[in-house]
């Protein structure tokens, strides 16, 4: 973000977004992050993408993904050989 008047910069904001979306940041961290997200379209987009991905998982879309049996056997065999 090029606006130098914004208290929080993108480099500090982006790593906080996943924890913010999970409700795992303190209010002391959340308040400046919210202000940054309001001012920065790029970081706001990162947060929106995170929300979309979270909804995808919560709606069970991920449960519809089927792993081919041959791939399941291959991965299982590889894991067993490493232990």
Buried (B, 14 or more C-beta within 10 A) or exposed (E): BEEEEBEBBBEBBBEBBBBBBEEEBEEEBBEBBBBBBEBBEEBBEBBEEBEEEEEEEEEEEEEEEEEEEEEEEEEEEEEEEEE
